[in-house]
């Protein structure tokens, strides 16, 4: 009974976002307890305070791309589109056309890349804190860390795919491999 309920919950998620969550079904079959922990973990990447929604998605997309999971990147893009984020901005972000982003968008994209690559980011961090405050930094920390959980899990379980093309509002974008 519980297993059927979990699979129904996963299927609803798959339909809503056009996402293949085979790995979630696998985890639910292996351990309902493990699946509940996974589902609770989604709260980490859903936390957002004091940071504009498009900027939050920029960090989450950068994090998903960093772990080279095409379907996870597509999932975050689909979520952003359903949440009203500008498709043109998402296309520029994915194509690494950061010169076409607003200064705030480029700042968060650069900061995310620096954090993921363990590059010095103190000036960008200070700029972000000055613009949006400490809660915005916590939002970025949770968004980046939380969005990396799923591609990593998929790699461990053998379900990861390389990120090559992502669709944004009907337009296919060739996605350069994230550094």
C-alpha positions as CSV (number, residue, x, y, z in Angstrom):
1,X,0.0,0.0,0.0
2,X,2.7,2.5,1.0
3,X,4.8,1.5,-2.0
4,X,1.9,2.1,-4.4
5,X,1.4,5.6,-2.7
6,X,5.1,6.4,-3.2
7,X,5.0,5.4,-6.8
8,X,1.9,7.4,-7.4
9,X,3.5,10.5,-5.9
10,X,6.6,10.0,-8.1
11,X,4.4,9.5,-11.2
12,X,2.6,12.8,-10.4
13,X,6.0,14.6,-10.2
14,X,7.1,13.0,-13.5
15,X,3.9,14.2,-15.3
16,X,4.0,17.7,-13.9
17,X,7.6,18.3,-15.0
18,X,8.0,15.9,-18.0
19,X,10.8,14.2,-16.0
20,X,11.9,10.5,-15.9
21,X,12.3,9.7,-12.2
22,X,13.1,6.0,-12.7
23,X,15.8,6.4,-10.0
24,X,13.2,7.6,-7.5
25,X,11.0,4.6,-8.3
26,X,14.1,2.4,-7.8
27,X,14.8,4.0,-4.4
28,X,11.2,3.6,-3.4
29,X,11.3,-0.1,-4.3
30,X,14.6,-0.6,-2.3
31,X,13.5,1.3,0.8
32,X,10.5,3.4,1.6
33,X,12.5,4.9,4.4
34,X,15.3,6.0,2.0
35,X,12.7,7.4,-0.3
36,X,11.1,9.5,2.5
37,X,14.6,10.9,3.3
38,X,15.1,11.7,-0.4
39,X,11.7,13.5,-0.6
40,X,12.4,15.5,2.6
41,X,15.7,16.5,1.1
42,X,13.9,18.3,-1.7
43,X,13.1,21.0,0.9
44,X,16.8,22.0,0.9
45,X,16.7,23.0,-2.8
46,X,13.3,24.7,-2.4
47,X,14.3,27.2,0.3
48,X,14.3,30.8,-1.0
49,X,14.4,34.1,0.9
50,X,15.3,37.6,-0.1
51,X,16.7,36.5,-3.5
52,X,14.7,37.2,-6.7
53,X,13.3,34.0,-8.2
54,X,15.2,34.2,-11.5
55,X,18.5,34.5,-9.7
56,X,17.6,31.5,-7.5
57,X,17.0,29.5,-10.6
58,X,20.3,30.6,-12.1
59,X,22.1,29.1,-9.2
60,X,20.1,25.9,-9.3
61,X,20.6,25.4,-13.0
62,X,24.3,26.1,-12.7
63,X,24.5,23.4,-9.9
64,X,22.6,20.8,-12.0
65,X,24.8,21.5,-15.0
66,X,28.0,21.2,-13.0
67,X,27.2,17.6,-12.4
68,X,26.5,17.0,-16.1
69,X,23.0,15.6,-15.7
70,X,21.0,16.7,-18.7
71,X,17.6,15.5,-17.4
72,X,18.2,17.3,-14.1
73,X,19.1,20.5,-15.9
74,X,16.0,20.1,-18.0
75,X,13.9,19.5,-14.9
76,X,15.1,22.8,-13.3
77,X,14.5,24.6,-16.6
78,X,10.9,23.2,-16.7
79,X,10.4,24.3,-13.1
80,X,11.7,27.8,-13.8
81,X,9.4,28.1,-16.9
82,X,6.4,27.0,-14.9
83,X,7.4,29.5,-12.2
84,X,7.4,32.3,-14.8
85,X,11.1,32.8,-15.4
86,X,12.0,34.5,-18.7
87,X,12.8,31.9,-21.4
88,X,15.2,34.2,-23.2
89,X,17.3,34.6,-20.0
90,X,17.3,30.8,-19.5
91,X,18.5,30.3,-23.1
92,X,21.3,32.8,-22.6
93,X,22.3,31.2,-19.4
94,X,22.4,27.7,-20.9
95,X,24.4,28.8,-23.9
96,X,26.9,30.6,-21.7
97,X,26.0,33.9,-23.2
98,X,26.4,35.7,-19.9
99,X,27.1,39.0,-21.7
100,X,23.3,39.0,-22.6
101,X,22.3,38.6,-18.9
102,X,21.6,41.5,-16.6
103,X,24.4,42.4,-14.3
104,X,22.6,40.8,-11.4
105,X,22.0,37.6,-13.4
106,X,25.6,37.5,-14.5
107,X,26.8,38.0,-10.9
108,X,24.8,35.0,-9.6
109,X,25.9,32.9,-12.6
110,X,29.5,33.8,-12.0
111,X,29.3,33.3,-8.3
112,X,27.6,29.8,-8.7
113,X,30.4,28.8,-11.1
114,X,33.1,30.0,-8.7
115,X,31.5,28.2,-5.8
116,X,31.2,25.0,-7.7
117,X,34.7,25.1,-9.0
118,X,36.2,26.2,-5.6
119,X,37.4,29.4,-7.1
120,X,37.8,32.6,-5.0
121,X,34.4,34.3,-4.8
122,X,34.7,36.6,-1.8
123,X,34.1,39.8,-3.8
124,X,31.1,38.4,-5.5
125,X,29.8,37.0,-2.1
126,X,30.2,40.5,-0.6
127,X,28.4,42.1,-3.5
128,X,25.5,39.6,-3.2
129,X,25.2,40.2,0.5
130,X,25.3,44.0,-0.1
131,X,22.5,43.7,-2.7
132,X,20.2,41.1,-1.1
133,X,21.5,40.3,2.4
134,X,22.6,37.2,4.3
135,X,19.4,35.3,3.7
136,X,20.1,35.5,0.0
137,X,23.5,33.9,0.6
138,X,21.8,31.1,2.5
139,X,19.3,30.8,-0.3
140,X,22.2,30.4,-2.8
141,X,23.9,27.9,-0.5
142,X,20.8,25.7,-0.2
143,X,19.9,26.0,-3.9
144,X,23.4,25.1,-5.1
145,X,23.9,22.2,-2.6
146,X,20.4,20.9,-2.9
147,X,20.4,20.9,-6.7
148,X,23.6,18.8,-6.8
149,X,22.1,16.0,-4.7
150,X,20.0,14.5,-7.5
151,X,22.6,14.4,-10.3
152,X,25.0,12.8,-7.8
153,X,22.4,10.2,-6.8
154,X,21.7,9.4,-10.4
155,X,25.4,9.0,-11.0
156,X,25.8,6.6,-8.1
157,X,22.7,4.6,-9.1
158,X,23.7,4.5,-12.8
159,X,20.9,6.7,-14.2
160,X,22.9,9.9,-15.1
161,X,23.1,11.2,-18.6
162,X,25.4,13.7,-20.3
163,X,24.0,17.2,-20.7
164,X,24.0,18.1,-24.4
165,X,20.8,19.7,-25.4
166,X,18.1,21.3,-23.2
167,X,14.7,22.6,-24.4
168,X,13.6,26.0,-23.3
169,X,10.0,27.0,-24.2
170,X,10.1,25.0,-27.5
171,X,13.7,26.0,-28.5
172,X,16.5,23.5,-28.2
173,X,19.7,24.9,-26.8
174,X,23.0,23.2,-27.3
175,X,24.5,23.3,-23.8
176,X,28.3,23.5,-23.5
177,X,29.6,21.1,-20.9
178,X,29.9,23.0,-17.6
179,X,33.5,23.5,-16.4
